[in-house]
Amino acid sequence: MLNEIVSNITLFIFVFSALAMVRLGVNFVSSLLSDPPKPINLTTREIIISGLFLTYIITYIITLL
């Protein structure tokens, strides 16, 4: 029972992290394709959160293997 709850929570966090990384990727591509290309302005907090999301995604995939 508890194992199933933890599994569902980790899956939820994984999906949330994946969506956040997709959003960051879309922002990157749209900034790159704008005319003229404009830099992405990320705060320190956004950079740290994106790094944590990416780290979680990699860790989750490794644990599945």
Buried (B, 14 or more C-beta within 10 A) or exposed (E): EEEEEEEEEBEEBBEEBBEBBEEBEEEEEEEEEEEEEEEEEEEEEEEEBBEEBBEBBEEBEEEEE
